[in-house]
Amino acid sequence: NRDLKKLFNAGFRYVFIDEVTLMEDFIDSAALFSDVFATMGMKIVLSGTDSLGFWLAMDEELYDRAKPIHTTFIPYREYSRLLGIDSIDEYIRYGGTLRAGELAFDDEDVNAQDASFRDDESTRRYIDTAICKNIQHSLACYESGGHFRHLYSLYEAGELTSAINRVVEDINHRFTLEVLSQDWKSHDLGISASNLRRDRKNPTDILDRIDLALVTDSLRKLLEIRNRAEQTVALDDAHAAEIKEYLDLTREIDVLHLPDVSTKSGRTVIAQPGLRYAQADALIRSLLLDETFSVLSLAERTAVQQRILTEIKGRMLEDIVLLETKLANAKKQVFVLQFPVGEFDMVAFDPEAGSCRIFEIKHSEEAVPQQYRHLIDEQKCARTEHRYGPITGKFVLYRGESQVIDGIQYQNVEEYLRSLA
């Protein structure tokens, strides 16, 4: 208050305050900026890493008197524009924050120090500092700590950081489990096995020889492991719900069903892909140390790991496209549409126009007819048009060159994401 008065009297009208949320009384006193100094003609820019603190202040003291510029989520188009990176795979591996190390992915020395999501340890450190501590700081400072709700017992026991970590890990474990259990039970594993058999450099029939039932069961059991030995406060559904509410990195995507329109589910997207990928990578590496894989050679274990991570990248690419399309099209409904057999990876429904577009999303550089088999399925298209109006476009988003094949528009996924406004 004193400093701003001095600046105003000295003729300053534009003030930038960095890391403003570090002030213990920021949330409860933020109205000072808008009600006093903004009305005097000053323009004030507040910045900081504690997004929850800003959210609480915007909901209370700064309500309707400030304009937020959200930078917690960095979409691919901004990531590509600011860092000059055109690879969606690099975004999947490291995306989510803008750090110096991300300017030189091929420089191991730089990445070893600066990349936020270079490995599981750096990812855990990011969660601890940029997420857990910020959440606790904001809750402790807001209304003198009176807004902890069900989380106070965890905070008092010094276990809130651990609980937030467990919720983030649980979201990512469920994601990994879903990818593995769905893909390993579907035709995708057959595709993986086929691809590995005819690989030009290192062909292997490893996926033909492993016991799929045993491997899948082992993976599922290992993924459900939770370290509860040191917990004094049990983490229940109420804790998890409140933590998830405060996390500024999750978004929900609707999964709708036809012909049963009453059925609706969803999937949680981590808005920082590098965080999800780093944890999934670490998880898969730990799984491959299980006795199920002990009989495999190093080359075979590596082949299985890379194949699984390719499946994970494919699912992550779907999540990225769905999330960024949804955020860029506020007036449209963007969702996954499932049928009794098969699905459309993405549907963009325009209620005003009464029409829709349907998409398949593939983490592949090659165009093959199997990729658009659902898009040309007459029964699926008829059911979709009955519910969502005429289909005005059929697209396959992939990593190859944009082209048209059999009336299906193949579009490079990086070009598509950069085109979203």
C-alpha positions in Angstrom: 0.0 0.0 0.0 2.8 2.4 0.9 4.9 1.5 -2.1 2.0 1.9 -4.5 1.2 5.3 -3.1 4.8 6.4 -3.5 4.8 5.1 -7.1 1.5 7.0 -7.9 2.8 10.2 -6.4 6.0 9.8 -8.5 3.9 9.6 -11.6 3.9 5.9 -12.3 0.7 4.6 -13.8 1.8 1.1 -14.9 2.9 -1.3 -12.2 4.0 -5.0 -12.6 4.1 -7.1 -9.4 5.7 -10.6 -9.8 5.1 -13.5 -7.5 2.3 -11.5 -5.8 0.8 -14.6 -4.3 3.8 -15.1 -2.0 2.3 -12.3 0.1 0.5 -13.9 3.0 -2.4 -11.5 2.9 -2.8 -11.3 -0.9 -6.0 -13.3 -1.2 -7.8 -11.5 1.6 -6.5 -8.1 0.7 -6.4 -8.2 -3.1 -9.3 -5.7 -3.4 -6.8 -3.0 -2.5 -5.4 -3.1 -6.1 -8.8 -2.8 -7.8 -10.8 -0.7 -5.3 -8.1 1.9 -4.5 -5.3 2.1 -7.0 -7.1 1.0 -10.2 -9.8 3.6 -9.5 -7.0 6.2 -9.2 -6.0 5.4 -12.8 -3.2 2.9 -12.2 -2.9 -0.3 -14.4 -1.7 -3.2 -12.3 -0.4 -6.5 -13.7 -0.1 -9.3 -11.1 1.8 -12.5 -11.9 2.9 -15.6 -10.0 3.0 -19.4 -10.1 0.2 -20.0 -7.5 -2.8 -20.3 -9.7 -5.1 -21.4 -6.8 -4.3 -18.2 -5.0 -5.4 -16.2 -8.1 -8.5 -18.3 -8.4 -9.5 -17.7 -4.8 -8.8 -14.0 -5.1 -10.8 -13.7 -8.3 -13.7 -15.5 -6.7 -13.7 -13.1 -3.7 -11.7 -9.8 -3.4 -11.1 -9.2 -7.2 -14.5 -10.6 -8.3 -15.5 -9.0 -11.7 -12.7 -6.4 -11.4 -9.8 -8.1 -12.9 -9.0 -9.9 -16.2 -7.2 -13.2 -15.9 -4.7 -14.4 -18.4 -4.3 -18.2 -17.8 -0.9 -19.6 -18.5 -0.9 -22.8 -16.5 -2.1 -24.6 -19.6 0.2 -24.0 -22.6 -1.5 -25.3 -25.8 0.5 -26.9 -28.6 0.2 -23.9 -30.9 1.7 -21.5 -28.2 4.3 -24.0 -27.3 5.3 -24.4 -30.9 5.2 -20.6 -31.6 7.2 -19.6 -28.6 9.8 -22.3 -28.6 10.0 -23.0 -32.3 9.3 -26.7 -31.8 7.1 -28.5 -34.4 7.2 -32.0 -33.1 4.0 -33.2 -31.3 6.1 -36.0 -29.7 8.3 -33.4 -28.0 5.2 -31.7 -26.7 3.9 -35.0 -25.4 7.2 -35.7 -23.7 8.0 -32.3 -22.2 5.0 -30.0 -22.8 3.1 -28.1 -20.1 5.6 -25.5 -18.9 8.0 -23.0 -20.6 11.4 -23.7 -19.2 14.9 -22.8 -20.6 15.8 -26.5 -21.1 12.9 -27.0 -23.5 14.7 -24.8 -26.0 17.3 -27.6 -26.5 15.8 -31.0 -26.3 18.8 -32.6 -28.0 21.2 -31.1 -25.4 21.3 -33.6 -22.6 23.3 -31.3 -20.3 20.6 -28.6 -20.6 17.8 -31.0 -20.1 19.4 -32.6 -17.1 19.1 -29.3 -15.3 16.2 -27.4 -16.7 13.5 -29.6 -18.3 10.5 -29.8 -15.9 9.4 -33.3 -17.0 12.7 -35.0 -18.0 12.1 -37.9 -15.6 10.0 -39.1 -12.8 12.1 -37.4 -10.1 11.9 -34.0 -11.8 8.2 -34.5 -12.3 7.7 -35.3 -8.6 9.7 -32.2 -7.7 7.5 -30.1 -10.0 4.3 -31.5 -8.3 5.8 -30.9 -4.9 6.8 -27.3 -5.5 4.6 -25.9 -8.3 1.4 -27.7 -7.2 1.4 -29.1 -3.6 3.1 -26.2 -1.9 1.1 -23.6 -3.8 -2.2 -25.3 -2.9 -1.2 -25.5 0.8 0.1 -21.9 0.8 -3.1 -20.5 -0.7 -5.4 -22.5 1.7 -3.3 -21.5 4.7 -3.5 -17.8 3.8 -7.1 -17.7 2.7 -9.5 -16.7 5.5 -6.8 -17.6 8.0 -6.8 -21.2 7.0 -10.5 -21.5 7.3 -11.1 -23.0 3.9 -9.3 -26.3 4.2 -12.6 -28.1 4.5 -12.0 -31.9 4.7 -8.3 -31.4 4.0 -7.5 -29.9 7.3 -6.8 -33.2 9.0 -4.3 -34.0 6.3 -2.7 -30.6 6.5 -2.5 -30.8 10.3 -0.8 -34.2 10.1 1.7 -32.9 7.5 0.3 -35.4 4.9 -1.4 -33.0 2.5 1.6 -32.9 0.1 1.6 -36.7 0.0 -2.1 -36.8 -0.5 -2.0 -34.4 -3.5 0.8 -36.5 -5.0 -1.2 -39.6 -4.6 -4.2 -38.1 -6.3 -2.1 -37.0 -9.3 -0.4 -40.4 -9.4 -3.7 -42.1 -9.1 -5.1 -40.1 -12.1 -2.1 -41.1 -14.2 -2.1 -44.7 -13.0 -5.7 -45.1 -14.0 -4.9 -43.6 -17.3 -2.0 -46.0 -17.9 -4.1 -48.9 -16.7 -7.0 -48.0 -19.0 -4.6 -47.7 -22.0 -3.1 -51.1 -21.2 -6.2 -53.0 -20.3 -8.1 -51.7 -23.3 -5.4 -51.9 -25.9 -4.1 -55.3 -24.7 -7.5 -56.8 -25.0 -8.4 -55.3 -28.4 -7.0 -55.6 -31.9 -4.4 -52.9 -31.1 -2.2 -55.5 -29.5 -2.5 -57.6 -32.7 -1.4 -54.5 -34.6 1.5 -54.0 -32.2 2.6 -57.6 -32.6 2.3 -57.3 -36.4 4.3 -54.1 -36.4 7.0 -55.6 -34.3 7.2 -58.8 -36.4 7.8 -56.8 -39.6 10.0 -54.1 -38.1 12.8 -53.5 -40.7 15.5 -52.8 -38.2 14.8 -55.0 -35.2 12.0 -57.5 -36.0 10.7 -59.6 -33.0 7.9 -61.9 -32.3 8.0 -61.2 -28.5 4.3 -60.2 -28.3 3.5 -63.6 -29.9 5.4 -65.5 -27.3 4.4 -63.8 -24.0 1.5 -64.9 -22.0 -0.9 -62.0 -22.6 -3.3 -63.0 -19.8 -0.5 -63.3 -17.3 1.2 -60.1 -18.4 -2.0 -58.1 -18.3 -3.0 -59.4 -14.9 0.5 -58.7 -13.6 0.4 -55.1 -14.9 -3.1 -54.5 -13.4 -2.0 -55.8 -10.0 1.2 -53.7 -10.0 -0.7 -50.6 -11.0 -3.0 -50.9 -8.1 -0.1 -50.9 -5.5 -0.4 -47.9 -3.1 2.0 -47.0 -0.4 -0.2 -46.7 2.7 2.2 -47.9 5.4 3.2 -44.4 6.6 -0.3 -42.8 6.3 -1.9 -41.7 9.6 -5.0 -40.1 7.9 -6.8 -42.2 5.4 -7.4 -40.6 2.0 -11.1 -40.9 1.3 -13.3 -39.8 -1.6 -14.0 -36.4 0.0 -10.3 -35.6 0.2 -9.7 -36.8 -3.4 -12.6 -34.7 -4.7 -11.4 -31.5 -3.0 -7.8 -32.0 -4.1 -9.0 -32.6 -7.7 -11.1 -29.4 -7.5 -8.0 -27.4 -6.5 -5.7 -29.0 -9.1 -5.2 -26.6 -12.0 -4.1 -29.2 -14.4 -7.0 -31.5 -15.0 -9.9 -31.3 -17.5 -12.8 -33.6 -18.1 -13.8 -34.8 -21.6 -17.3 -36.3 -22.2 -17.6 -39.8 -23.6 -21.1 -40.2 -25.1 -22.8 -43.4 -26.3 -25.0 -44.4 -29.2 -27.6 -45.7 -29.5 -28.0 -45.5 -25.7 -28.0 -41.7 -25.4 -28.7 -41.9 -21.6 -25.3 -43.4 -21.0 -22.5 -40.8 -20.4 -19.1 -41.2 -18.9 -15.9 -39.2 -19.1 -12.2 -39.2 -18.9 -9.7 -37.0 -17.1 -7.1 -35.2 -19.1 -3.9 -33.9 -17.6 -3.4 -30.5 -19.1 0.4 -30.8 -18.9 1.2 -33.7 -21.1 4.9 -33.9 -20.0 3.8 -34.6 -16.4 1.6 -37.5 -17.5 4.2 -39.0 -19.9 7.0 -38.8 -17.4 5.1 -40.7 -14.8 3.7 -43.2 -17.3 7.3 -43.8 -18.6 8.6 -44.4 -15.1 5.7 -46.7 -14.3 6.3 -48.8 -17.4 10.0 -49.1 -16.7 9.3 -50.3 -13.2 6.7 -52.8 -14.5 9.2 -54.3 -16.8 11.3 -55.2 -13.8 8.6 -57.6 -12.7 9.3 -61.3 -12.8 6.8 -61.7 -15.6 9.4 -60.1 -17.9 12.5 -61.5 -16.2 12.9 -64.2 -18.9 13.1 -61.6 -21.7 16.3 -60.3 -23.0 17.2 -56.6 -22.7 16.3 -56.0 -26.4 13.0 -57.7 -26.0 12.1 -55.7 -22.8 13.1 -52.5 -24.6 10.9 -53.5 -27.5 7.9 -54.1 -25.3 8.5 -50.9 -23.4 8.7 -48.8 -26.6 5.5 -50.5 -28.0 3.6 -49.7 -24.8 4.8 -46.1 -24.7 3.7 -45.8 -28.4 0.2 -46.8 -27.3 0.4 -44.3 -24.5 1.5 -41.6 -26.8 -1.4 -42.4 -29.1 -3.9 -42.0 -26.3 -2.2 -38.9 -25.1 -2.5 -37.4 -28.6 -6.2 -38.1 -28.6 -6.5 -36.3 -25.2 -4.5 -33.3 -26.5 -6.6 -32.9 -29.6 -9.8 -33.3 -27.7 -8.8 -30.8 -25.0 -7.5 -28.1 -27.4 -10.4 -28.5 -29.8 -12.8 -28.1 -26.9 -11.1 -25.0 -25.5 -10.9 -23.4 -28.9 -14.6 -24.0 -29.7 -16.6 -22.8 -26.7 -19.9 -22.8 -28.6 -19.5 -26.4 -29.9 -19.8 -29.7 -28.0 -16.6 -31.8 -28.4 -16.7 -35.4 -27.2 -15.8 -39.0 -27.8 -18.7 -41.0 -29.3 -18.8 -44.7 -28.6 -20.9 -47.4 -30.3 -21.5 -51.0 -29.2 -18.4 -51.8 -31.4 -15.9 -49.1 -32.2 -16.0 -45.3 -31.7 -15.3 -41.9 -33.2 -12.2 -40.5 -31.5 -13.7 -37.0 -31.6 -17.0 -35.4 -32.6 -17.4 -31.6 -32.9 -21.1 -30.9 -32.8 -22.3 -27.4 -33.7 -25.8 -26.9 -32.0 -26.4 -23.7 -33.9 -25.7 -25.1 -37.3 -27.2 -28.5 -36.5 -24.3 -30.4 -37.9 -21.1 -32.1 -36.9 -17.7 -33.3 -37.9 -16.2 -36.6 -37.1 -12.5 -37.5 -36.5 -10.1 -40.3 -36.1 -6.8 -39.5 -34.3 -3.8 -41.6 -35.0 -0.2 -41.4 -33.7 1.1 -42.6 -37.0 2.9 -41.1 -40.0 1.4 -43.6 -42.4 -2.1 -43.5 -44.0 -3.8 -46.9 -44.3 -7.5 -47.7 -45.0 -8.0 -49.4 -41.6 -7.6 -45.9 -39.9 -10.9 -44.6 -41.3 -13.0 -47.8 -41.3 -15.3 -46.3 -38.6 -15.7 -43.0 -40.5 -17.2 -44.8 -43.5 -19.3 -47.2 -41.5 -22.8 -46.5 -42.8 -24.6 -47.5 -39.6 -22.4 -45.5 -37.3 -22.7 -42.4 -39.6 -26.5 -42.8 -39.8 -26.9 -43.0 -36.0 -24.6 -40.0 -35.6 -26.5 -37.9 -38.2 -29.8 -38.8 -36.6 -28.6 -37.4 -33.2 -26.3 -34.6 -34.3 -27.3 -33.6 -37.8 -25.5 -33.9 -41.1 -21.8 -34.9 -41.1 -20.0 -32.0 -42.8 -16.5 -33.5 -42.7 -14.7 -36.7 -42.0 -11.1 -36.4 -40.9 -8.1 -38.4 -39.9 -5.6 -36.5 -37.8 -2.1 -38.0 -38.0 1.5 -37.1 -38.1 1.9 -37.5 -41.9 1.3 -35.0 -44.8 -2.1 -33.6 -45.3 -4.0 -35.2 -48.2 -7.4 -36.6 -49.3 -7.9 -40.4 -49.6 -11.2 -41.9 -50.7 -13.0 -38.7 -49.7 -11.5 -38.7 -46.2 -9.5 -35.6 -45.3 -6.1 -36.6 -43.8 -4.7 -33.6 -41.9 -1.4 -33.3 -40.2 -2.1 -33.1 -36.5 0.5 -30.5 -35.8 -0.9 -28.2 -38.6 -4.4 -28.8 -37.1 -3.4 -27.9 -33.6 -1.6 -24.8 -34.8 -4.7 -23.7 -36.7 -6.9 -23.7 -33.6 -7.7 -20.1 -32.5 
